[in-house]
């Protein structure tokens, strides 16, 4: 099954003081560039990056990489509106890896692990990486989930679909604390960055 990457960077980064989280440093690369390059290395296609008010600086950070930028005109309505904008740019025959820019320190091995879980599970639809039994990001959706997300109200939380899918939501254990490292604030970013540097493998 072909898998598309949906990199989500459509918000205003309000809790980050207005600075785009997509542009924070992850070693020598910006967060969004690291994520896009890992997606390319893992063979994901297409790679769609949803942007909002920070379109131009994010586009500059991704210069030279084969990605498609999609403007989320309704980003103020919430994350679901931005996800829906990106999904509409992805061919319907594709599974989707949803990777928010809030989690830029995920290892490429985690992407591989999610894909392997999907490939060997005919019944599972929604694959969530877990580290020490805590759910993280990115998540991998099969096509049916994608269609159900598109049917949600733009201001409805995507997680509302999880109880409906029940046992078809699979949790995939990974050895990657990056799946839990949410950089919502500058303080959280510095903590996550230091932890990533200490274990850095890619």
Steps between C-alpha positions, in 0.01 A plus 500: 500500500630844407534732796487878486649728764288783636723740692284732703628853551192713459468677833611840626739361767332720759645312798839523335488879499397509135824350369429212259572168671577364155816709496655405833839333477534123496873478465606668176149485353174671580231278649284493189796432271615210719151353493466538123841344435421202726170454318687499169756252631218269613344506154184690589332663201362758460624716785244768576582783741201694632582862577306793638621849589868403471487385138798695365767417762399134496516494121852646520603233752384228260661641189642227277293218653225326305202592716160656435399795715129534571355815652242437768266792459292383797791439738339726762225239542749252642726210416230292333439773241872501416514120479202498266669754272801273472298182449321651202838536327581130542372238253220291658683172440774592750540425868610805697769566758384802700803669653447827692797734512454506878684163501814560291736266686347170382743242362475366146490152655164586655358576154629161385347328805157652437513396135598146593213478749257620235635255241446199726161597643200459273248619759676798655416846363668751730854438625629700798862482618542452873801551723481353850125446445431867418349591163695727269540631144514460204205272428441287193150477352361261246270642234174452693621723784595770252144503363350521848727792590382684190140459618564665838406859573812718462488589870442142624791311663636217288547284810119480522526226236707271721213355709303439180784295349557310824723194455606617154715761672838334552772613736851431378779494758814685387833573664480871422429765766470749214142387440405663832716813470244773436666840445195716570704757694861625483570327830365168372707540183825557690436196719414281200796629302747426779357149542523439124861619489587260781368199307546636149517233233373683190 
